[in-house]
Amino acid sequence: MDSFSSASSGSSSSTNDIMDQVKTQLAQAYAEQFLETVRDKCFDKCITKPGSSLSGSEGSCISRCVDRYIEATGIISKALFSQR
């Protein structure tokens, strides 16, 4: 292999590593934003009297709220990606 070929394959590997790091960072940022949004929306909707523990109705409300939010996000994602 000549020096150009080995340099170009090394550059390609480096570029792939950088792209993988960017994808990982974007996925982490998306997950953090998703959790923050769910936490904020479900807290506002379900927690009537903040305290040291959740009541049974608050806990089940949060569980349903998170489930609905995850389901809605999945439906939206499928719709967006199927339009490509």
mmCIF file of the N, C-alpha and C atoms, coordinates in Angstrom:
data_MODEL
# 
_entry.id   MODEL 
# 
loop_
_atom_site.group_PDB 
_atom_site.id 
_atom_site.type_symbol 
_atom_site.label_atom_id 
_atom_site.label_alt_id 
_atom_site.label_comp_id 
_atom_site.label_asym_id 
_atom_site.label_entity_id 
_atom_site.label_seq_id 
_atom_site.pdbx_PDB_ins_code 
_atom_site.Cartn_x 
_atom_site.Cartn_y 
_atom_site.Cartn_z 
_atom_site.occupancy 
_atom_site.B_iso_or_equiv 
_atom_site.pdbx_formal_charge 
_atom_site.auth_seq_id 
_atom_site.auth_comp_id 
_atom_site.auth_asym_id 
_atom_site.auth_atom_id 
_atom_site.pdbx_PDB_model_num 
ATOM 1   N N  . MET A 1 1  ? 0.844   -1.173 0.000  1.00 0.00 ? 1  MET A N  1 
ATOM 2   C CA . MET A 1 1  ? 0.000   0.000  0.000  1.00 0.00 ? 1  MET A CA 1 
ATOM 3   C C  . MET A 1 1  ? 0.886   1.231  0.000  1.00 0.00 ? 1  MET A C  1 
ATOM 4   N N  . ASP A 1 2  ? 0.557   2.232  -0.809 1.00 0.00 ? 2  ASP A N  1 
ATOM 5   C CA . ASP A 1 2  ? 1.344   3.455  -0.810 1.00 0.00 ? 2  ASP A CA 1 
ATOM 6   C C  . ASP A 1 2  ? 0.946   4.344  0.369  1.00 0.00 ? 2  ASP A C  1 
ATOM 7   N N  . SER A 1 3  ? 1.730   5.400  0.584  1.00 0.00 ? 3  SER A N  1 
ATOM 8   C CA . SER A 1 3  ? 1.487   6.260  1.741  1.00 0.00 ? 3  SER A CA 1 
ATOM 9   C C  . SER A 1 3  ? 0.141   6.983  1.637  1.00 0.00 ? 3  SER A C  1 
ATOM 10  N N  . PHE A 1 4  ? -0.310  7.274  0.420  1.00 0.00 ? 4  PHE A N  1 
ATOM 11  C CA . PHE A 1 4  ? -1.589  7.949  0.264  1.00 0.00 ? 4  PHE A CA 1 
ATOM 12  C C  . PHE A 1 4  ? -2.734  7.031  0.692  1.00 0.00 ? 4  PHE A C  1 
ATOM 13  N N  . SER A 1 5  ? -2.689  5.779  0.298  1.00 0.00 ? 5  SER A N  1 
ATOM 14  C CA . SER A 1 5  ? -3.741  4.831  0.641  1.00 0.00 ? 5  SER A CA 1 
ATOM 15  C C  . SER A 1 5  ? -3.824  4.624  2.143  1.00 0.00 ? 5  SER A C  1 
ATOM 16  N N  . SER A 1 6  ? -2.686  4.466  2.796  1.00 0.00 ? 6  SER A N  1 
ATOM 17  C CA . SER A 1 6  ? -2.721  4.242  4.239  1.00 0.00 ? 6  SER A CA 1 
ATOM 18  C C  . SER A 1 6  ? -3.169  5.499  4.969  1.00 0.00 ? 6  SER A C  1 
ATOM 19  N N  . ALA A 1 7  ? -2.792  6.678  4.493  1.00 0.00 ? 7  ALA A N  1 
ATOM 20  C CA . ALA A 1 7  ? -3.218  7.928  5.126  1.00 0.00 ? 7  ALA A CA 1 
ATOM 21  C C  . ALA A 1 7  ? -4.712  8.120  4.943  1.00 0.00 ? 7  ALA A C  1 
ATOM 22  N N  . SER A 1 8  ? -5.207  7.787  3.757  1.00 0.00 ? 8  SER A N  1 
ATOM 23  C CA . SER A 1 8  ? -6.624  7.986  3.507  1.00 0.00 ? 8  SER A CA 1 
ATOM 24  C C  . SER A 1 8  ? -7.471  6.994  4.290  1.00 0.00 ? 8  SER A C  1 
ATOM 25  N N  . SER A 1 9  ? -7.018  5.769  4.481  1.00 0.00 ? 9  SER A N  1 
ATOM 26  C CA . SER A 1 9  ? -7.794  4.820  5.271  1.00 0.00 ? 9  SER A CA 1 
ATOM 27  C C  . SER A 1 9  ? -7.754  5.198  6.746  1.00 0.00 ? 9  SER A C  1 
ATOM 28  N N  . GLY A 1 10 ? -6.661  5.751  7.204  1.00 0.00 ? 10 GLY A N  1 
ATOM 29  C CA . GLY A 1 10 ? -6.586  6.223  8.585  1.00 0.00 ? 10 GLY A CA 1 
ATOM 30  C C  . GLY A 1 10 ? -7.514  7.402  8.805  1.00 0.00 ? 10 GLY A C  1 
ATOM 31  N N  . SER A 1 11 ? -7.588  8.272  7.822  1.00 0.00 ? 11 SER A N  1 
ATOM 32  C CA . SER A 1 11 ? -8.472  9.433  7.904  1.00 0.00 ? 11 SER A CA 1 
ATOM 33  C C  . SER A 1 11 ? -9.926  8.989  7.930  1.00 0.00 ? 11 SER A C  1 
ATOM 34  N N  . SER A 1 12 ? -10.262 7.993  7.136  1.00 0.00 ? 12 SER A N  1 
ATOM 35  C CA . SER A 1 12 ? -11.624 7.472  7.096  1.00 0.00 ? 12 SER A CA 1 
ATOM 36  C C  . SER A 1 12 ? -12.008 6.880  8.449  1.00 0.00 ? 12 SER A C  1 
ATOM 37  N N  . SER A 1 13 ? -11.088 6.142  9.050  1.00 0.00 ? 13 SER A N  1 
ATOM 38  C CA . SER A 1 13 ? -11.328 5.558  10.365 1.00 0.00 ? 13 SER A CA 1 
ATOM 39  C C  . SER A 1 13 ? -11.530 6.645  11.410 1.00 0.00 ? 13 SER A C  1 
ATOM 40  N N  . SER A 1 14 ? -10.703 7.680  11.334 1.00 0.00 ? 14 SER A N  1 
ATOM 41  C CA . SER A 1 14 ? -10.811 8.791  12.262 1.00 0.00 ? 14 SER A CA 1 
ATOM 42  C C  . SER A 1 14 ? -12.138 9.524  12.094 1.00 0.00 ? 14 SER A C  1 
ATOM 43  N N  . THR A 1 15 ? -12.550 9.722  10.847 1.00 0.00 ? 15 THR A N  1 
ATOM 44  C CA . THR A 1 15 ? -13.822 10.377 10.567 1.00 0.00 ? 15 THR A CA 1 
ATOM 45  C C  . THR A 1 15 ? -14.985 9.549  11.102 1.00 0.00 ? 15 THR A C  1 
ATOM 46  N N  . ASN A 1 16 ? -14.914 8.233  10.913 1.00 0.00 ? 16 ASN A N  1 
ATOM 47  C CA . ASN A 1 16 ? -15.965 7.355  11.436 1.00 0.00 ? 16 ASN A CA 1 
ATOM 48  C C  . ASN A 1 16 ? -16.023 7.414  12.959 1.00 0.00 ? 16 ASN A C  1 
ATOM 49  N N  . ASP A 1 17 ? -14.872 7.458  13.606 1.00 0.00 ? 17 ASP A N  1 
ATOM 50  C CA . ASP A 1 17 ? -14.836 7.562  15.067 1.00 0.00 ? 17 ASP A CA 1 
ATOM 51  C C  . ASP A 1 17 ? -15.484 8.861  15.534 1.00 0.00 ? 17 ASP A C  1 
ATOM 52  N N  . ILE A 1 18 ? -15.171 9.939  14.845 1.00 0.00 ? 18 ILE A N  1 
ATOM 53  C CA . ILE A 1 18 ? -15.753 11.239 15.205 1.00 0.00 ? 18 ILE A CA 1 
ATOM 54  C C  . ILE A 1 18 ? -17.259 11.218 14.986 1.00 0.00 ? 18 ILE A C  1 
ATOM 55  N N  . MET A 1 19 ? -17.697 10.653 13.868 1.00 0.00 ? 19 MET A N  1 
ATOM 56  C CA . MET A 1 19 ? -19.136 10.567 13.595 1.00 0.00 ? 19 MET A CA 1 
ATOM 57  C C  . MET A 1 19 ? -19.843 9.721  14.658 1.00 0.00 ? 19 MET A C  1 
ATOM 58  N N  . ASP A 1 20 ? -19.217 8.626  15.078 1.00 0.00 ? 20 ASP A N  1 
ATOM 59  C CA . ASP A 1 20 ? -19.799 7.789  16.132 1.00 0.00 ? 20 ASP A CA 1 
ATOM 60  C C  . ASP A 1 20 ? -19.906 8.563  17.445 1.00 0.00 ? 20 ASP A C  1 
ATOM 61  N N  . GLN A 1 21 ? -18.893 9.350  17.766 1.00 0.00 ? 21 GLN A N  1 
ATOM 62  C CA . GLN A 1 21 ? -18.934 10.161 18.981 1.00 0.00 ? 21 GLN A CA 1 
ATOM 63  C C  . GLN A 1 21 ? -20.045 11.205 18.904 1.00 0.00 ? 21 GLN A C  1 
ATOM 64  N N  . VAL A 1 22 ? -20.192 11.834 17.752 1.00 0.00 ? 22 VAL A N  1 
ATOM 65  C CA . VAL A 1 22 ? -21.244 12.839 17.579 1.00 0.00 ? 22 VAL A CA 1 
ATOM 66  C C  . VAL A 1 22 ? -22.618 12.186 17.705 1.00 0.00 ? 22 VAL A C  1 
ATOM 67  N N  . LYS A 1 23 ? -22.790 11.022 17.077 1.00 0.00 ? 23 LYS A N  1 
ATOM 68  C CA . LYS A 1 23 ? -24.066 10.309 17.177 1.00 0.00 ? 23 LYS A CA 1 
ATOM 69  C C  . LYS A 1 23 ? -24.371 9.944  18.627 1.00 0.00 ? 23 LYS A C  1 
ATOM 70  N N  . THR A 1 24 ? -23.379 9.491  19.360 1.00 0.00 ? 24 THR A N  1 
ATOM 71  C CA . THR A 1 24 ? -23.562 9.142  20.773 1.00 0.00 ? 24 THR A CA 1 
ATOM 72  C C  . THR A 1 24 ? -23.948 10.370 21.591 1.00 0.00 ? 24 THR A C  1 
ATOM 73  N N  . GLN A 1 25 ? -23.263 11.481 21.340 1.00 0.00 ? 25 GLN A N  1 
ATOM 74  C CA . GLN A 1 25 ? -23.572 12.709 22.074 1.00 0.00 ? 25 GLN A CA 1 
ATOM 75  C C  . GLN A 1 25 ? -24.975 13.217 21.737 1.00 0.00 ? 25 GLN A C  1 
ATOM 76  N N  . LEU A 1 26 ? -25.369 13.130 20.475 1.00 0.00 ? 26 LEU A N  1 
ATOM 77  C CA . LEU A 1 26 ? -26.716 13.545 20.092 1.00 0.00 ? 26 LEU A CA 1 
ATOM 78  C C  . LEU A 1 26 ? -27.778 12.656 20.724 1.00 0.00 ? 26 LEU A C  1 
ATOM 79  N N  . ALA A 1 27 ? -27.531 11.358 20.750 1.00 0.00 ? 27 ALA A N  1 
ATOM 80  C CA . ALA A 1 27 ? -28.478 10.435 21.373 1.00 0.00 ? 27 ALA A CA 1 
ATOM 81  C C  . ALA A 1 27 ? -28.609 10.721 22.862 1.00 0.00 ? 27 ALA A C  1 
ATOM 82  N N  . GLN A 1 28 ? -27.492 10.998 23.516 1.00 0.00 ? 28 GLN A N  1 
ATOM 83  C CA . GLN A 1 28 ? -27.524 11.315 24.936 1.00 0.00 ? 28 GLN A CA 1 
ATOM 84  C C  . GLN A 1 28 ? -28.274 12.628 25.173 1.00 0.00 ? 28 GLN A C  1 
ATOM 85  N N  . ALA A 1 29 ? -28.024 13.632 24.358 1.00 0.00 ? 29 ALA A N  1 
ATOM 86  C CA . ALA A 1 29 ? -28.713 14.916 24.503 1.00 0.00 ? 29 ALA A CA 1 
ATOM 87  C C  . ALA A 1 29 ? -30.214 14.746 24.269 1.00 0.00 ? 29 ALA A C  1 
ATOM 88  N N  . TYR A 1 30 ? -30.581 13.936 23.278 1.00 0.00 ? 30 TYR A N  1 
ATOM 89  C CA . TYR A 1 30 ? -31.993 13.674 23.008 1.00 0.00 ? 30 TYR A CA 1 
ATOM 90  C C  . TYR A 1 30 ? -32.645 12.977 24.193 1.00 0.00 ? 30 TYR A C  1 
ATOM 91  N N  . ALA A 1 31 ? -31.971 11.985 24.748 1.00 0.00 ? 31 ALA A N  1 
ATOM 92  C CA . ALA A 1 31 ? -32.516 11.251 25.895 1.00 0.00 ? 31 ALA A CA 1 
ATOM 93  C C  . ALA A 1 31 ? -32.697 12.173 27.097 1.00 0.00 ? 31 ALA A C  1 
ATOM 94  N N  . GLU A 1 32 ? -31.716 13.035 27.347 1.00 0.00 ? 32 GLU A N  1 
ATOM 95  C CA . GLU A 1 32 ? -31.825 13.974 28.463 1.00 0.00 ? 32 GLU A CA 1 
ATOM 96  C C  . GLU A 1 32 ? -32.982 14.946 28.245 1.00 0.00 ? 32 GLU A C  1 
ATOM 97  N N  . GLN A 1 33 ? -33.126 15.451 27.039 1.00 0.00 ? 33 GLN A N  1 
ATOM 98  C CA . GLN A 1 33 ? -34.223 16.375 26.730 1.00 0.00 ? 33 GLN A CA 1 
ATOM 99  C C  . GLN A 1 33 ? -35.568 15.667 26.865 1.00 0.00 ? 33 GLN A C  1 
ATOM 100 N N  . PHE A 1 34 ? -35.641 14.447 26.383 1.00 0.00 ? 34 PHE A N  1 
ATOM 101 C CA . PHE A 1 34 ? -36.859 13.654 26.469 1.00 0.00 ? 34 PHE A CA 1 
ATOM 102 C C  . PHE A 1 34 ? -37.264 13.464 27.930 1.00 0.00 ? 34 PHE A C  1 
ATOM 103 N N  . LEU A 1 35 ? -36.315 13.057 28.760 1.00 0.00 ? 35 LEU A N  1 
ATOM 104 C CA . LEU A 1 35 ? -36.616 12.845 30.178 1.00 0.00 ? 35 LEU A CA 1 
ATOM 105 C C  . LEU A 1 35 ? -37.013 14.140 30.874 1.00 0.00 ? 35 LEU A C  1 
ATOM 106 N N  . GLU A 1 36 ? -36.353 15.228 30.538 1.00 0.00 ? 36 GLU A N  1 
ATOM 107 C CA . GLU A 1 36 ? -36.692 16.518 31.143 1.00 0.00 ? 36 GLU A CA 1 
ATOM 108 C C  . GLU A 1 36 ? -38.111 16.942 30.753 1.00 0.00 ? 36 GLU A C  1 
ATOM 109 N N  . THR A 1 37 ? -38.465 16.758 29.500 1.00 0.00 ? 37 THR A N  1 
ATOM 110 C CA . THR A 1 37 ? -39.801 17.121 29.035 1.00 0.00 ? 37 THR A CA 1 
ATOM 111 C C  . THR A 1 37 ? -40.861 16.273 29.716 1.00 0.00 ? 37 THR A C  1 
ATOM 112 N N  . VAL A 1 38 ? -40.631 14.961 29.762 1.00 0.00 ? 38 VAL A N  1 
ATOM 113 C CA . VAL A 1 38 ? -41.583 14.060 30.415 1.00 0.00 ? 38 VAL A CA 1 
ATOM 114 C C  . VAL A 1 38 ? -41.719 14.436 31.889 1.00 0.00 ? 38 VAL A C  1 
ATOM 115 N N  . ARG A 1 39 ? -40.594 14.652 32.530 1.00 0.00 ? 39 ARG A N  1 
ATOM 116 C CA . ARG A 1 39 ? -40.620 14.989 33.952 1.00 0.00 ? 39 ARG A CA 1 
ATOM 117 C C  . ARG A 1 39 ? -41.420 16.269 34.194 1.00 0.00 ? 39 ARG A C  1 
ATOM 118 N N  . ASP A 1 40 ? -41.146 17.287 33.408 1.00 0.00 ? 40 ASP A N  1 
ATOM 119 C CA . ASP A 1 40 ? -41.843 18.562 33.580 1.00 0.00 ? 40 ASP A CA 1 
ATOM 120 C C  . ASP A 1 40 ? -43.337 18.431 33.309 1.00 0.00 ? 40 ASP A C  1 
ATOM 121 N N  . LYS A 1 41 ? -43.696 17.857 32.178 1.00 0.00 ? 41 LYS A N  1 
ATOM 122 C CA . LYS A 1 41 ? -45.103 17.759 31.796 1.00 0.00 ? 41 LYS A CA 1 
ATOM 123 C C  . LYS A 1 41 ? -45.882 16.862 32.756 1.00 0.00 ? 41 LYS A C  1 
ATOM 124 N N  . CYS A 1 42 ? -45.322 15.720 33.090 1.00 0.00 ? 42 CYS A N  1 
ATOM 125 C CA . CYS A 1 42 ? -46.031 14.789 33.957 1.00 0.00 ? 42 CYS A CA 1 
ATOM 126 C C  . CYS A 1 42 ? -46.091 15.304 35.396 1.00 0.00 ? 42 CYS A C  1 
ATOM 127 N N  . PHE A 1 43 ? -45.043 15.968 35.832 1.00 0.00 ? 43 PHE A N  1 
ATOM 128 C CA . PHE A 1 43 ? -45.059 16.542 37.177 1.00 0.00 ? 43 PHE A CA 1 
ATOM 129 C C  . PHE A 1 43 ? -46.159 17.593 37.275 1.00 0.00 ? 43 PHE A C  1 
ATOM 130 N N  . ASP A 1 44 ? -46.194 18.505 36.306 1.00 0.00 ? 44 ASP A N  1 
ATOM 131 C CA . ASP A 1 44 ? -47.202 19.570 36.313 1.00 0.00 ? 44 ASP A CA 1 
ATOM 132 C C  . ASP A 1 44 ? -48.616 19.005 36.283 1.00 0.00 ? 44 ASP A C  1 
ATOM 133 N N  . LYS A 1 45 ? -48.806 17.933 35.538 1.00 0.00 ? 45 LYS A N  1 
ATOM 134 C CA . LYS A 1 45 ? -50.136 17.351 35.382 1.00 0.00 ? 45 LYS A CA 1 
ATOM 135 C C  . LYS A 1 45 ? -50.541 16.517 36.597 1.00 0.00 ? 45 LYS A C  1 
ATOM 136 N N  . CYS A 1 46 ? -49.606 15.793 37.188 1.00 0.00 ? 46 CYS A N  1 
ATOM 137 C CA . CYS A 1 46 ? -49.966 14.758 38.156 1.00 0.00 ? 46 CYS A CA 1 
ATOM 138 C C  . CYS A 1 46 ? -49.724 15.105 39.632 1.00 0.00 ? 46 CYS A C  1 
ATOM 139 N N  . ILE A 1 47 ? -48.785 15.965 39.907 1.00 0.00 ? 47 ILE A N  1 
ATOM 140 C CA . ILE A 1 47 ? -48.436 16.232 41.301 1.00 0.00 ? 47 ILE A CA 1 
ATOM 141 C C  . ILE A 1 47 ? -49.229 17.441 41.793 1.00 0.00 ? 47 ILE A C  1 
ATOM 142 N N  . THR A 1 48 ? -50.182 17.174 42.661 1.00 0.00 ? 48 THR A N  1 
ATOM 143 C CA . THR A 1 48 ? -51.034 18.253 43.160 1.00 0.00 ? 48 THR A CA 1 
ATOM 144 C C  . THR A 1 48 ? -50.480 18.876 44.430 1.00 0.00 ? 48 THR A C  1 
ATOM 145 N N  . LYS A 1 49 ? -49.881 18.050 45.271 1.00 0.00 ? 49 LYS A N  1 
ATOM 146 C CA . LYS A 1 49 ? -49.307 18.533 46.531 1.00 0.00 ? 49 LYS A CA 1 
ATOM 147 C C  . LYS A 1 49 ? -47.902 17.943 46.684 1.00 0.00 ? 49 LYS A C  1 
ATOM 148 N N  . PRO A 1 50 ? -46.878 18.668 46.217 1.00 0.00 ? 50 PRO A N  1 
ATOM 149 C CA . PRO A 1 50 ? -45.515 18.136 46.343 1.00 0.00 ? 50 PRO A CA 1 
ATOM 150 C C  . PRO A 1 50 ? -45.192 17.822 47.809 1.00 0.00 ? 50 PRO A C  1 
ATOM 151 N N  . GLY A 1 51 ? -44.581 16.685 48.014 1.00 0.00 ? 51 GLY A N  1 
ATOM 152 C CA . GLY A 1 51 ? -44.192 16.259 49.349 1.00 0.00 ? 51 GLY A CA 1 
ATOM 153 C C  . GLY A 1 51 ? -43.035 15.296 49.276 1.00 0.00 ? 51 GLY A C  1 
ATOM 154 N N  . SER A 1 52 ? -42.845 14.556 50.340 1.00 0.00 ? 52 SER A N  1 
ATOM 155 C CA . SER A 1 52 ? -41.707 13.638 50.396 1.00 0.00 ? 52 SER A CA 1 
ATOM 156 C C  . SER A 1 52 ? -41.982 12.311 49.698 1.00 0.00 ? 52 SER A C  1 
ATOM 157 N N  . SER A 1 53 ? -43.243 12.036 49.373 1.00 0.00 ? 53 SER A N  1 
ATOM 158 C CA . SER A 1 53 ? -43.569 10.800 48.661 1.00 0.00 ? 53 SER A CA 1 
ATOM 159 C C  . SER A 1 53 ? -44.796 11.024 47.789 1.00 0.00 ? 53 SER A C  1 
ATOM 160 N N  . LEU A 1 54 ? -45.004 10.108 46.855 1.00 0.00 ? 54 LEU A N  1 
ATOM 161 C CA . LEU A 1 54 ? -46.146 10.197 45.952 1.00 0.00 ? 54 LEU A CA 1 
ATOM 162 C C  . LEU A 1 54 ? -47.333 9.448  46.538 1.00 0.00 ? 54 LEU A C  1 
ATOM 163 N N  . SER A 1 55 ? -48.509 10.001 46.323 1.00 0.00 ? 55 SER A N  1 
ATOM 164 C CA . SER A 1 55 ? -49.707 9.245  46.675 1.00 0.00 ? 55 SER A CA 1 
ATOM 165 C C  . SER A 1 55 ? -49.923 8.186  45.602 1.00 0.00 ? 55 SER A C  1 
ATOM 166 N N  . GLY A 1 56 ? -50.803 7.246  45.856 1.00 0.00 ? 56 GLY A N  1 
ATOM 167 C CA . GLY A 1 56 ? -51.087 6.201  44.874 1.00 0.00 ? 56 GLY A CA 1 
ATOM 168 C C  . GLY A 1 56 ? -51.619 6.770  43.581 1.00 0.00 ? 56 GLY A C  1 
ATOM 169 N N  . SER A 1 57 ? -52.509 7.751  43.671 1.00 0.00 ? 57 SER A N  1 
ATOM 170 C CA . SER A 1 57 ? -53.076 8.329  42.450 1.00 0.00 ? 57 SER A CA 1 
ATOM 171 C C  . SER A 1 57 ? -52.027 9.128  41.685 1.00 0.00 ? 57 SER A C  1 
ATOM 172 N N  . GLU A 1 58 ? -51.127 9.803  42.396 1.00 0.00 ? 58 GLU A N  1 
ATOM 173 C CA . GLU A 1 58 ? -50.055 10.541 41.724 1.00 0.00 ? 58 GLU A CA 1 
ATOM 174 C C  . GLU A 1 58 ? -49.112 9.586  41.001 1.00 0.00 ? 58 GLU A C  1 
ATOM 175 N N  . GLY A 1 59 ? -48.764 8.497  41.661 1.00 0.00 ? 59 GLY A N  1 
ATOM 176 C CA . GLY A 1 59 ? -47.869 7.508  41.042 1.00 0.00 ? 59 GLY A CA 1 
ATOM 177 C C  . GLY A 1 59 ? -48.469 6.891  39.794 1.00 0.00 ? 59 GLY A C  1 
ATOM 178 N N  . SER A 1 60 ? -49.750 6.527  39.854 1.00 0.00 ? 60 SER A N  1 
ATOM 179 C CA . SER A 1 60 ? -50.377 5.928  38.670 1.00 0.00 ? 60 SER A CA 1 
ATOM 180 C C  . SER A 1 60 ? -50.568 6.970  37.572 1.00 0.00 ? 60 SER A C  1 
ATOM 181 N N  . CYS A 1 61 ? -50.844 8.228  37.953 1.00 0.00 ? 61 CYS A N  1 
ATOM 182 C CA . CYS A 1 61 ? -50.958 9.307  36.957 1.00 0.00 ? 61 CYS A CA 1 
ATOM 183 C C  . CYS A 1 61 ? -49.627 9.496  36.232 1.00 0.00 ? 61 CYS A C  1 
ATOM 184 N N  . ILE A 1 62 ? -48.543 9.532  36.977 1.00 0.00 ? 62 ILE A N  1 
ATOM 185 C CA . ILE A 1 62 ? -47.226 9.700  36.360 1.00 0.00 ? 62 ILE A CA 1 
ATOM 186 C C  . ILE A 1 62 ? -46.914 8.532  35.434 1.00 0.00 ? 62 ILE A C  1 
ATOM 187 N N  . SER A 1 63 ? -47.216 7.333  35.889 1.00 0.00 ? 63 SER A N  1 
ATOM 188 C CA . SER A 1 63 ? -46.962 6.150  35.062 1.00 0.00 ? 63 SER A CA 1 
ATOM 189 C C  . SER A 1 63 ? -47.740 6.221  33.747 1.00 0.00 ? 63 SER A C  1 
ATOM 190 N N  . ARG A 1 64 ? -49.019 6.561  33.812 1.00 0.00 ? 64 ARG A N  1 
ATOM 191 C CA . ARG A 1 64 ? -49.829 6.682  32.591 1.00 0.00 ? 64 ARG A CA 1 
ATOM 192 C C  . ARG A 1 64 ? -49.323 7.818  31.705 1.00 0.00 ? 64 ARG A C  1 
ATOM 193 N N  . CYS A 1 65 ? -48.952 8.935  32.331 1.00 0.00 ? 65 CYS A N  1 
ATOM 194 C CA . CYS A 1 65 ? -48.458 10.093 31.582 1.00 0.00 ? 65 CYS A CA 1 
ATOM 195 C C  . CYS A 1 65 ? -47.182 9.742  30.807 1.00 0.00 ? 65 CYS A C  1 
ATOM 196 N N  . VAL A 1 66 ? -46.250 9.099  31.467 1.00 0.00 ? 66 VAL A N  1 
ATOM 197 C CA . VAL A 1 66 ? -44.992 8.708  30.820 1.00 0.00 ? 66 VAL A CA 1 
ATOM 198 C C  . VAL A 1 66 ? -45.273 7.708  29.699 1.00 0.00 ? 66 VAL A C  1 
ATOM 199 N N  . ASP A 1 67 ? -46.134 6.726  29.962 1.00 0.00 ? 67 ASP A N  1 
ATOM 200 C CA . ASP A 1 67 ? -46.479 5.745  28.928 1.00 0.00 ? 67 ASP A CA 1 
ATOM 201 C C  . ASP A 1 67 ? -47.083 6.418  27.701 1.00 0.00 ? 67 ASP A C  1 
ATOM 202 N N  . ARG A 1 68 ? -47.993 7.357  27.911 1.00 0.00 ? 68 ARG A N  1 
ATOM 203 C CA . ARG A 1 68 ? -48.625 8.064  26.785 1.00 0.00 ? 68 ARG A CA 1 
ATOM 204 C C  . ARG A 1 68 ? -47.604 8.903  26.022 1.00 0.00 ? 68 ARG A C  1 
ATOM 205 N N  . TYR A 1 69 ? -46.719 9.570  26.757 1.00 0.00 ? 69 TYR A N  1 
ATOM 206 C CA . TYR A 1 69 ? -45.717 10.405 26.108 1.00 0.00 ? 69 TYR A CA 1 
ATOM 207 C C  . TYR A 1 69 ? -44.771 9.556  25.260 1.00 0.00 ? 69 TYR A C  1 
ATOM 208 N N  . ILE A 1 70 ? -44.347 8.423  25.790 1.00 0.00 ? 70 ILE A N  1 
ATOM 209 C CA . ILE A 1 70 ? -43.467 7.519  25.044 1.00 0.00 ? 70 ILE A CA 1 
ATOM 210 C C  . ILE A 1 70 ? -44.193 6.984  23.813 1.00 0.00 ? 70 ILE A C  1 
ATOM 211 N N  . GLU A 1 71 ? -45.447 6.605  23.972 1.00 0.00 ? 71 GLU A N  1 
ATOM 212 C CA . GLU A 1 71 ? -46.232 6.104  22.840 1.00 0.00 ? 71 GLU A CA 1 
ATOM 213 C C  . GLU A 1 71 ? -46.388 7.182  21.766 1.00 0.00 ? 71 GLU A C  1 
ATOM 214 N N  . ALA A 1 72 ? -46.716 8.399  22.179 1.00 0.00 ? 72 ALA A N  1 
ATOM 215 C CA . ALA A 1 72 ? -46.892 9.494  21.222 1.00 0.00 ? 72 ALA A CA 1 
ATOM 216 C C  . ALA A 1 72 ? -45.591 9.793  20.494 1.00 0.00 ? 72 ALA A C  1 
ATOM 217 N N  . THR A 1 73 ? -44.487 9.789  21.212 1.00 0.00 ? 73 THR A N  1 
ATOM 218 C CA . THR A 1 73 ? -43.186 10.039 20.591 1.00 0.00 ? 73 THR A CA 1 
ATOM 219 C C  . THR A 1 73 ? -42.867 8.956  19.561 1.00 0.00 ? 73 THR A C  1 
ATOM 220 N N  . GLY A 1 74 ? -43.192 7.712  19.879 1.00 0.00 ? 74 GLY A N  1 
ATOM 221 C CA . GLY A 1 74 ? -42.976 6.612  18.937 1.00 0.00 ? 74 GLY A CA 1 
ATOM 222 C C  . GLY A 1 74 ? -43.805 6.767  17.676 1.00 0.00 ? 74 GLY A C  1 
ATOM 223 N N  . ILE A 1 75 ? -45.064 7.161  17.840 1.00 0.00 ? 75 ILE A N  1 
ATOM 224 C CA . ILE A 1 75 ? -45.947 7.352  16.685 1.00 0.00 ? 75 ILE A CA 1 
ATOM 225 C C  . ILE A 1 75 ? -45.419 8.480  15.800 1.00 0.00 ? 75 ILE A C  1 
ATOM 226 N N  . ILE A 1 76 ? -45.022 9.580  16.422 1.00 0.00 ? 76 ILE A N  1 
ATOM 227 C CA . ILE A 1 76 ? -44.494 10.716 15.667 1.00 0.00 ? 76 ILE A CA 1 
ATOM 228 C C  . ILE A 1 76 ? -43.214 10.332 14.939 1.00 0.00 ? 76 ILE A C  1 
ATOM 229 N N  . SER A 1 77 ? -42.321 9.616  15.629 1.00 0.00 ? 77 SER A N  1 
ATOM 230 C CA . SER A 1 77 ? -41.058 9.191  15.009 1.00 0.00 ? 77 SER A CA 1 
ATOM 231 C C  . SER A 1 77 ? -41.310 8.292  13.806 1.00 0.00 ? 77 SER A C  1 
ATOM 232 N N  . LYS A 1 78 ? -42.221 7.333  13.951 1.00 0.00 ? 78 LYS A N  1 
ATOM 233 C CA . LYS A 1 78 ? -42.526 6.440  12.831 1.00 0.00 ? 78 LYS A CA 1 
ATOM 234 C C  . LYS A 1 78 ? -43.079 7.220  11.651 1.00 0.00 ? 78 LYS A C  1 
ATOM 235 N N  . ALA A 1 79 ? -43.959 8.171  11.938 1.00 0.00 ? 79 ALA A N  1 
ATOM 236 C CA . ALA A 1 79 ? -44.550 8.974  10.857 1.00 0.00 ? 79 ALA A CA 1 
ATOM 237 C C  . ALA A 1 79 ? -43.484 9.803  10.149 1.00 0.00 ? 79 ALA A C  1 
ATOM 238 N N  . LEU A 1 80 ? -42.582 10.403 10.920 1.00 0.00 ? 80 LEU A N  1 
ATOM 239 C CA . LEU A 1 80 ? -41.538 11.223 10.314 1.00 0.00 ? 80 LEU A CA 1 
ATOM 240 C C  . LEU A 1 80 ? -40.576 10.398 9.473  1.00 0.00 ? 80 LEU A C  1 
ATOM 241 N N  . PHE A 1 81 ? -40.150 9.247  9.984  1.00 0.00 ? 81 PHE A N  1 
ATOM 242 C CA . PHE A 1 81 ? -39.164 8.443  9.284  1.00 0.00 ? 81 PHE A CA 1 
ATOM 243 C C  . PHE A 1 81 ? -39.751 7.664  8.123  1.00 0.00 ? 81 PHE A C  1 
ATOM 244 N N  . SER A 1 82 ? -41.050 7.429  8.130  1.00 0.00 ? 82 SER A N  1 
ATOM 245 C CA . SER A 1 82 ? -41.655 6.706  7.014  1.00 0.00 ? 82 SER A CA 1 
ATOM 246 C C  . SER A 1 82 ? -41.895 7.610  5.815  1.00 0.00 ? 82 SER A C  1 
ATOM 247 N N  . GLN A 1 83 ? -41.801 8.936  6.013  1.00 0.00 ? 83 GLN A N  1 
ATOM 248 C CA . GLN A 1 83 ? -42.016 9.879  4.914  1.00 0.00 ? 83 GLN A CA 1 
ATOM 249 C C  . GLN A 1 83 ? -40.768 10.068 4.068  1.00 0.00 ? 83 GLN A C  1 
ATOM 250 N N  . ARG A 1 84 ? -39.670 9.515  4.465  1.00 0.00 ? 84 ARG A N  1 
ATOM 251 C CA . ARG A 1 84 ? -38.406 9.698  3.716  1.00 0.00 ? 84 ARG A CA 1 
ATOM 252 C C  . ARG A 1 84 ? -38.441 9.068  2.384  1.00 0.00 ? 84 ARG A C  1 
# 
